[in-house]
Amino acid sequence: MTLVLIVITAVAAAWALAAGWLEHRHIRAPLVLVLAGIVTGIFTHHHIAETLNSHIAQHVAEVILAVLLFVDATELPGGRLFGNEPGAAARVLLVALPLSLLCMVIVGSLLLPGAPWALLLLIACIIVPTDFAPAESLVRDSRIAKRVREVLNVESGYNDGIISPVFLFALILAGSTSQARTPAQALGTAIPFAAKALVVGAILGMLLAWLMNEADRRHLMTAQSRRILVLVAPLLAYTATVALEGNGFVASFVCGIAFRYVRQAPTRRRGADAPDASDFRLIEDTTQIMTMGMWFFFGNAVVFALSGPAHWPTVVLCVAALTVVRIIPVLFAFLGSTFTWRQRLLVGALGPRGTTSIVFGLLAFNTLPEGPNADTALDAMTLTVLGSVVLHGIGSLPLARLLAAPAGGLGEPAGRLRPPGG
């Protein structure tokens, strides 16, 4: 573990020294850390499973996911629950997302006929949620219609929070085979977990935001103390809910939503660097550091997953997850909408997988009993995210050019980069 920390911190320092130069060449921190993880994994291959499957790795992944969920909930654009395109966002989250999970389970049952359905649902929860870490430039590219970017932004902010209780249900069921746990028993555990999380998250989010507003009004806070309070909010929500035997991930997500609306913080968007977003800079920088660590471990997982012979049904499953299992439910969900067919294809095609899938995959690998089920979950996560890095990272701009209308066809001039709201 000491060697791992040395490598991560050294590579992070090197990236920081050249970040501007690398950004201009579209080389982002996740790619740098993945390469470092792959190189390290090649030389420490026999220690990879031990490193990934440890209590330390599990707890680190849990904390990272809690903070990520809070940040996602606080950075959504617009003043409404589903942003500036609430109808379209609702179609993606409430129709396309459940359909994608169902299609993933069906496809998985055909490709992996011996796998229990609980494992297939768990894998679906790991590889379906979108995240823009490997393709952040997509939500700033004005060649893509503004309304498409708005929907993708809201989806990536909400889908991991929505899937989290389903993931917990599947994890309880798939990870408790020795206890002969039934679906009803698993639901009996997951539903109270989620209910406690909703209550604790909402109360803490509203309370902390109200106290912050009052302290600000009385000039009791400093700029630094505001940043610290924002950082500890998801940690408090997560730990308090876990102590009450609730779902800390859902609590962190709900806490972020409640905090954002009571605090009435300025809208923050990916890629924005506005001074009025300074309260969130500490948590965003901390999140960046933590996710860099996750991408390093993902590089380790790549070596671990690719060290053996390719399991082609799993490969096909992951390709399906990035293509038809994503696109077909989105097209169905947008039937009757005002989106053009080109815009619907963009929403379906531009669905990168990233940090959320990595964290869910590592949690599954740590929690499931050691054996083929845990290995399959890790392999599915690794291959899907790796494929997404190629398709949505390296290939994102060509894909956007292919699916975008000619200049002016989307109501915005082509070729300029700007934040998704402007």
Number of C-alpha atoms within 10 A of each C-alpha: 10 6 9 17 11 11 17 22 14 12 20 19 12 12 18 13 11 10 16 13 12 15 11 9 9 14 17 19 23 24 19 19 25 23 18 21 26 21 16 21 23 16 11 14 17 11 13 18 15 11 15 20 19 14 13 12 18 19 13 15 22 19 19 24 29 23 27 28 27 32 24 22 25 25 22 26 24 18 13 11 16 22 19 18 19 16 14 25 24 19 21 27 22 14 16 24 24 16 20 24 27 17 20 26 23 16 19 27 17 13 16 17 11 9 15 14 18 19 23 25 24 26 30 31 28 30 29 28 29 26 23 23 21 27 27 17 21 24 26 22 20 23 25 27 23 21 19 22 24 23 26 25 26 27 27 22 27 21 22 28 25 17 21 23 23 21 22 24 25 26 23 23 28 27 23 16 12 8 8 10 14 13 15 10 13 18 18 12 17 22 17 14 23 24 16 20 30 21 15 24 32 21 18 23 28 21 17 19 25 16 13 21 16 13 14 14 10 9 9 10 15 11 10 11 13 17 17 16 19 23 22 13 22 31 19 20 31 29 19 19 25 17 11 13 15 25 29 33 32 30 37 36 35 29 33 30 26 23 28 23 16 17 18 13 16 17 17 20 20 17 13 14 12 11 8 11 15 17 20 21 16 17 23 18 11 15 18 17 16 19 25 23 24 27 27 28 27 32 27 28 28 24 21 23 20 13 11 8 7 11 12 10 14 19 17 16 24 28 16 18 26 25 14 16 24 26 23 17 22 25 18 15 21 22 12 7 12 11 15 11 13 14 22 22 19 23 24 22 22 27 25 29 30 28 25 30 26 26 26 27 29 28 25 30 26 21 19 22 16 12 9 11 20 22 19 22 25 28 25 24 32 28 22 29 26 21 18 26 21 15 21 27 25 15 13 22 18 12 16 18 14 11 18 19 17 12 12 11 12 20 13 14 14 19 12 10 14 14 19 24 19 8
